[in-house]
């Protein structure tokens, strides 16, 4: 019985971690011009294996404007 309790605790922790990672991925995808829903779902399932490559992609930059002095 002790082994199953330990496995349940690990499963709950994993679900919580993936939920937070998915929220981070959703925000990062939006900043990079990707589909937030797609990355939310992918990160919910695969976790850090989707999140890290996404965070390594460059953010969309704002258009630079000429400055008059």
Secondary structure, 3 states (H helix, E strand, C coil): CHHHHHHHHHHHHHHHHHHHHHHHHHHHHHHCCCCHHHHHHHHHHHCHHHHHHHHHCCCCCCCCCCCCC
